[in-house]
Amino acid sequence: MASTPPVARWLSLVTLLVTLLLVVALVAYERPVPPEVCPDPDRQFEPQSDSQQDASARIAVRVWPRSEQERAELAALAHDVWSEHAGTELDLVLDPAGVTALRSRGIEFTELVSDVLGVAEQERERLRGVEAARPPPPGEWFSEYRDLETIHAYLEQLARLRPELVELRTIGYSLEGRPLQVLRIHGNGSRNGNGVARGTDSVTIGAPGERPRRMFVDGGLHAREWISMMVTTCVADRLIRGYDDDPALRRFVDEVELWVLPVANPDGYVHSWRRDRYWRKNRRAGHGVDLNRNFGLAWGGDGSSGKPASSIYRGTAPFSEPESAAIRSLMEAERFDVHIDFHSYGQLVLHPWSHTRKRSSDHQRLRQAAEGIVTAIASEHGERYRLISGASLYPASGTLMDWAYGTQGVASFVIELRPRGGTGFVLPPDQIVPTCDEGLAAVMSVHPASALPHG
């Protein structure tokens, strides 16, 4: 038999080695599971996201663009846009190179937060101790921010505390299967159907035979706006616990059927708690959808984006997200009269429209109710909240406020809570209780005279 040539034997050995290496690699390969798909309920904090780890520094600044073109250029320069007022200031998160670019162009700015990631990490360290001490001590629940699990447990506790006044419902589920939990608070008047009569320019309290006025309050559409979750939970807490002892609270609960959704974006909130404190959207495919651009009225217009990486990405279609679809189903079923969408930050009260500068047909009535909100808030701690239409802040299409008013006939408002600027979304915990005071005053101020007549 002829012997195999040396070159052929060498090629055979090389082929065998390559094959073995490929087999080993395939056996060893394990596809990673995204942590937010199968979250570990016992793990409250995870390492910072790659974008945070790679960043040398992040600085929040307030700038005053000199033109719309410059505004757009500055927004493109930023790592994040925190807040903007049409024609005036713009709050941006920049790296040091971005700050240098501002100086080189002679653009006026004020530093809001010198170390954005450092502030978030300090909060993270503080909350590690808070979570280790769960459940919160009695009477101290609103002394600190609470994670989703703790908030939902507290809603269950409130429902058990006064079952004759409170009902806990799940109105839907998030992309990752977390419940959207709502408290329905109803006193003697609303339970018996002796609520507030419908009228055109005036409202009569207690007329028999009319359905009760219904009001919907939500928070947390944007995950990083933690104070909005605390305020909505606090509104429910104050009304339920104060029902027996405070005549004003009891009258409100008896006359108004109030539905409270503290966390409208549970997946995003969990992600902001565990991974990225400044996360805004839900968790669609990792890039997320801005739920407050996903509602059906004027969807796809100015102030929204078709780019998934954008912080105002509107999704692929109106109500493409289960969270916004659940809110739609609730509002269509219950025919609410008044709606307040709590956000942060900026200390503002907004009324329709957000997608256009045209006045709504109910402009005067809505503005009058919003003025009442501003006055009620100021009466608590003297804080000034500025009143403007939504589009005067910045154009935004596909918002919950515009959809609620434009398609459901609901007197709808957005309240941007504390702070006015300062630390931005990371509001110190000693601000929770006074902001709760302001939130409750706002809710009670619009009851129920601002309701619009249903056609």
C-alpha positions in Angstrom: 0.0 0.0 0.0 1.3 3.4 -0.9 2.1 5.6 2.1 0.2 8.9 2.6 2.3 11.9 1.5 3.6 14.1 4.4 1.7 17.2 3.2 -1.6 15.3 3.1 -1.0 13.9 6.6 -0.3 17.4 7.9 -3.5 18.8 6.3 -5.5 15.9 7.9 -4.1 16.8 11.3 -4.9 20.5 10.9 -8.5 19.6 9.8 -8.9 17.4 12.8 -7.7 20.0 15.2 -9.9 22.7 13.8 -12.9 20.4 14.0 -12.2 19.6 17.6 -11.9 23.3 18.5 -15.2 24.0 16.9 -16.9 21.2 18.8 -15.5 22.5 22.1 -16.5 26.0 21.4 -20.1 25.0 20.6 -20.4 22.9 23.7 -19.0 25.7 25.9 -21.1 28.4 24.4 -24.1 29.5 26.5 -26.4 32.2 25.3 -26.7 34.8 28.0 -30.2 35.5 29.4 -31.0 39.2 29.8 -31.4 39.9 33.5 -34.7 41.8 33.1 -36.4 38.9 31.3 -36.1 36.6 34.2 -35.5 38.9 37.2 -34.3 37.5 40.5 -36.7 38.9 43.0 -34.1 38.7 45.8 -31.5 40.7 43.9 -32.4 44.4 44.3 -29.3 45.9 42.7 -27.2 44.9 39.7 -24.0 46.4 38.3 -24.3 49.6 36.3 -25.0 49.4 32.7 -22.1 49.4 30.2 -22.8 52.9 29.1 -22.5 54.0 32.7 -19.3 52.0 33.3 -17.6 53.4 30.2 -18.5 57.0 31.0 -15.7 59.1 32.6 -18.2 61.7 33.8 -21.7 63.1 33.3 -22.7 66.6 34.1 -26.3 68.0 34.0 -26.5 71.6 32.8 -29.2 74.1 31.9 -28.6 76.0 28.7 -30.4 78.8 26.9 -30.3 78.1 23.2 -30.2 81.2 20.9 -32.2 79.6 18.1 -34.1 76.4 17.3 -31.2 75.2 15.2 -28.9 75.6 18.1 -31.4 73.9 20.4 -31.5 70.8 18.1 -27.7 70.8 17.9 -27.3 70.9 21.6 -29.8 68.1 22.1 -27.9 66.0 19.6 -24.7 66.7 21.6 -26.2 65.5 24.9 -26.2 62.0 26.3 -29.7 62.7 27.7 -32.3 65.5 27.6 -33.9 65.9 31.0 -36.3 68.7 30.5 -37.0 71.4 28.0 -39.1 74.5 27.7 -40.0 75.7 24.3 -38.1 78.9 23.4 -36.3 79.0 26.8 -34.0 76.7 28.7 -32.9 73.2 28.0 -31.6 70.7 30.7 -29.0 68.4 29.2 -26.6 65.7 30.4 -23.1 66.1 28.9 -19.7 64.7 29.2 -16.7 67.0 29.8 -16.1 67.3 26.1 -19.7 68.5 25.7 -19.2 71.1 28.4 -16.0 72.3 26.6 -18.0 72.6 23.4 -20.5 74.9 25.2 -17.8 77.1 26.4 -16.0 77.2 23.0 -19.3 78.3 21.4 -20.0 80.9 24.0 -23.3 79.3 25.1 -24.6 80.4 28.5 -25.2 77.5 30.9 -25.7 76.7 34.6 -24.5 73.5 36.2 -27.3 71.6 37.8 -25.6 68.3 38.9 -21.8 68.1 38.8 -21.7 64.3 38.8 -24.9 62.7 37.5 -23.7 59.1 37.9 -22.2 59.8 41.3 -25.5 61.2 42.6 -27.3 58.1 41.4 -24.6 55.9 43.0 -25.0 57.7 46.4 -28.7 57.1 46.2 -28.1 53.4 45.3 -25.8 53.0 48.3 -28.4 54.6 50.6 -31.2 52.4 49.3 -29.2 49.2 49.8 -29.6 49.8 53.5 -33.2 50.7 53.2 -34.1 47.5 51.3 -32.2 45.4 53.8 -34.6 46.7 56.5 -37.8 45.8 54.6 -40.6 46.1 55.4 -40.5 49.8 56.3 -41.2 50.6 60.0 -44.8 51.7 60.7 -45.2 55.4 60.1 -42.0 55.7 58.0 -43.2 54.4 54.7 -42.9 57.8 53.0 -39.5 58.6 54.5 -37.8 56.9 51.6 -38.3 55.7 48.1 -39.6 52.1 47.7 -39.1 49.5 45.0 -41.9 47.9 43.0 -42.3 44.9 45.3 -42.7 47.2 48.3 -45.2 49.5 46.6 -47.4 46.6 45.4 -47.3 45.1 48.9 -48.4 48.4 50.4 -51.3 48.7 48.0 -52.4 45.3 49.1 -52.1 46.4 52.7 -54.3 49.5 52.1 -56.9 47.3 50.4 -57.0 45.0 53.5 -57.1 48.0 55.9 -60.4 49.3 54.6 -62.1 46.7 52.3 -65.4 48.7 52.5 -63.6 51.7 50.9 -60.9 50.1 48.7 -60.6 47.6 46.0 -57.3 46.4 44.5 -57.5 45.5 40.8 -55.0 44.4 38.2 -55.8 46.1 34.9 -53.2 44.4 32.8 -49.6 43.2 32.6 -46.4 44.6 31.4 -44.2 43.2 28.7 -42.3 41.2 31.3 -45.4 40.0 33.1 -45.6 42.4 36.0 -49.1 43.5 37.1 -50.4 47.0 36.7 -52.1 47.4 40.0 -54.9 50.0 40.6 -56.6 51.0 43.8 -60.3 51.9 43.4 -61.3 54.1 46.3 -65.0 54.7 46.8 -66.9 56.0 49.9 -70.5 56.1 50.9 -71.7 58.5 48.2 -69.8 56.9 45.3 -70.6 53.4 46.4 -74.3 54.1 46.5 -74.5 56.0 43.3 -75.2 59.4 44.9 -72.2 61.1 43.5 -71.9 64.4 41.6 -74.5 65.3 39.0 -73.4 66.1 35.5 -73.8 69.7 34.4 -72.5 72.1 31.8 -71.1 75.1 33.7 -71.9 74.1 37.3 -71.8 70.9 39.4 -74.3 69.8 42.0 -73.0 67.6 44.8 -75.0 64.6 45.9 -77.8 64.5 43.3 -79.4 61.1 43.4 -79.7 58.9 40.4 -76.5 60.1 38.7 -73.4 58.0 38.4 -70.5 59.1 40.7 -67.8 61.3 39.4 -64.8 59.2 38.5 -61.2 60.4 38.7 -58.1 58.6 37.5 -54.6 59.4 38.8 -51.5 57.8 37.5 -47.7 58.0 38.1 -44.6 56.4 36.8 -45.2 56.4 33.0 -41.5 57.4 32.9 -39.4 55.1 35.0 -36.9 57.5 36.4 -39.5 59.9 37.8 -39.6 58.1 41.2 -41.4 60.9 43.1 -44.5 60.4 40.9 -44.8 56.8 42.2 -44.5 58.0 45.8 -47.0 60.8 45.4 -49.7 58.7 43.8 -49.3 56.0 46.5 -49.4 58.8 49.2 -52.6 60.3 47.8 -54.3 56.9 48.2 -52.8 56.4 51.6 -54.0 59.8 52.9 -57.5 59.4 51.7 -57.9 55.9 53.1 -56.3 56.4 56.5 -57.8 59.9 57.0 -61.4 58.9 56.0 -62.7 58.7 59.5 -61.0 61.7 61.1 -60.8 64.3 58.4 -64.2 65.7 57.1 -62.6 67.1 53.9 -61.0 63.8 53.0 -64.2 61.9 53.8 -66.3 64.2 51.7 -63.9 63.7 48.8 -64.0 60.0 49.0 -67.8 59.9 49.4 -68.3 62.1 46.3 -65.6 60.9 44.0 -64.7 57.4 42.8 -60.9 57.6 42.6 -58.7 55.2 40.7 -55.0 55.3 41.5 -52.3 53.6 39.3 -49.0 54.4 41.1 -46.7 52.5 38.7 -47.8 52.6 35.1 -44.4 51.4 33.8 -43.3 48.6 36.2 -40.6 47.0 34.0 -39.0 50.4 33.4 -39.1 51.2 37.1 -37.5 47.9 38.1 -34.8 48.6 35.5 -34.2 52.1 36.8 -34.0 50.6 40.4 -31.6 47.8 39.5 -29.5 48.9 36.5 -29.9 52.5 35.1 -31.3 55.1 37.5 -32.1 57.5 34.5 -34.0 54.9 32.4 -37.2 56.5 31.0 -39.0 54.1 28.7 -40.5 50.6 29.1 -38.3 47.6 28.2 -39.4 46.7 24.7 -36.5 44.8 23.1 -34.0 46.5 25.4 -34.3 49.9 23.7 -37.8 50.6 25.2 -40.8 52.7 24.1 -41.7 56.0 25.6 -45.2 55.1 26.9 -46.2 58.8 26.9 -45.7 58.9 23.1 -47.6 55.7 22.5 -51.2 56.8 22.8 -53.5 57.1 19.8 -54.3 60.8 19.4 -51.7 62.6 17.1 -49.5 59.5 17.4 -46.3 59.9 15.3 -46.3 63.7 15.2 -43.9 66.4 16.5 -42.2 65.7 19.8 -41.9 61.9 19.2 -39.4 59.8 17.3 -39.4 56.7 15.1 -35.9 55.8 16.1 -35.8 53.1 18.8 -32.7 54.6 20.5 -34.4 57.9 21.1 -35.7 58.7 24.5 -39.0 59.7 22.9 -39.4 56.6 20.7 -43.1 56.2 20.0 -43.2 52.5 19.2 -44.4 50.8 16.0 -48.0 51.8 16.3 -50.5 53.5 18.7 -51.0 51.3 21.8 -48.3 48.8 20.7 -47.3 48.5 24.3 -49.4 46.5 26.8 -49.0 49.2 29.5 -50.6 51.9 27.4 -53.2 49.5 26.1 -54.2 48.6 29.6 -54.7 52.3 30.5 -56.7 52.7 27.3 -59.0 49.8 28.3 -59.5 51.1 31.8 -60.4 54.6 30.7 -62.7 53.5 27.9 -64.5 51.2 30.4 -64.9 53.6 33.3 -65.6 56.9 31.6 -63.6 59.1 33.9 -64.4 62.7 34.3 -61.0 64.0 35.6 -57.5 62.7 35.1 -54.1 63.7 36.5 -50.9 62.3 35.1 -48.0 62.9 37.6 -44.5 63.3 36.3 -41.3 65.0 37.3 -39.6 67.4 37.2 -40.0 71.1 36.8 -42.9 72.2 39.1 -45.4 72.8 36.3 -49.1 72.2 35.7 -50.0 71.4 32.1 -53.3 71.2 30.3 -54.2 70.2 26.7 -52.9 70.4 24.1 -49.4 69.0 23.9 -49.3 68.1 20.2 -50.4 71.5 18.9 -50.3 75.1 20.0 -54.0 75.5 19.0 -56.3 76.1 21.9 -58.6 73.3 22.9 -62.4 73.9 22.7 -62.4 73.8 26.5 -59.4 76.0 27.0 -60.8 78.4 29.4 -62.4 75.8 31.6 -59.3 73.6 31.7 -57.1 76.6 32.4 -59.4 77.7 35.3 -59.1 74.2 36.8 -55.4 74.2 36.3 -55.2 77.6 38.1 -57.0 76.0 41.0 -54.3 73.3 41.1 -51.5 75.8 41.2 -53.2 77.7 44.0 -53.8 74.6 46.0 -50.2 73.5 45.7 -48.9 76.8 46.7 -51.1 76.8 49.8 -49.2 73.8 51.2 -45.6 74.9 51.4 -45.5 78.1 49.3 -43.9 76.3 46.2 -44.7 78.0 42.9 -45.8 75.7 40.1 -46.0 77.4 36.7 -49.2 77.0 34.6 -48.8 76.5 30.8 -50.4 74.4 28.0 -48.5 71.2 27.2 -47.2 72.4 23.8 -45.8 75.6 25.5 -43.5 73.3 27.4 -42.5 71.4 24.2 -44.4 69.6 21.4 -45.3 66.1 22.4 -47.5 63.8 20.3 -49.2 60.6 21.4 -49.4 61.6 25.0 -51.8 60.2 27.6 -53.1 63.7 28.5 -54.1 64.6 24.9 -55.6 61.2 24.2 -57.7 61.2 27.4 -59.0 64.7 26.7 -59.3 64.4 22.9 -60.9 60.9 22.6 -62.5 60.3 26.1 -63.7 63.8 26.9 -61.8 63.8 30.2 -60.5 67.0 31.9 -56.9 65.9 31.8 -53.8 67.5 33.3 -50.1 66.8 33.7 -48.3 67.8 36.9 -44.6 68.0 36.8 -43.6 67.6 40.5 -40.5 68.8 42.4 -37.8 69.9 41.9 -37.7 73.0 39.7 -34.2 72.0 38.6 -31.5 71.2 41.2 -30.8 67.5 41.5 -33.2 66.6 38.7 -34.8 63.1 39.0 -32.8 62.2 42.1 -35.0 64.1 44.6 -33.7 63.8 48.2 -36.0 61.7 50.4 -36.8 64.5 52.7 -38.8 66.1 49.8 -41.2 63.1 49.6 -43.6 64.1 52.3 -44.0 67.8 51.3 -44.4 66.8 47.7 -47.1 64.4 48.8 -48.8 67.3 50.5 -48.8 69.2 47.2 -50.0 66.2 45.2 -53.0 65.5 47.5 -53.9 69.2 47.4 -53.8 69.1 43.6 -56.0 66.1 43.4 -58.6 67.5 45.8 -58.6 70.9 44.1 -60.0 69.5 40.8 -62.7 67.6 42.4 -65.1 67.7 40.6 -66.0 71.0 39.1 -63.5 70.8 36.3 -65.2 67.7 34.9 -66.4 68.2 31.3 -69.9 67.2 30.3 -70.0 63.9 28.5 -71.8 64.1 25.2 
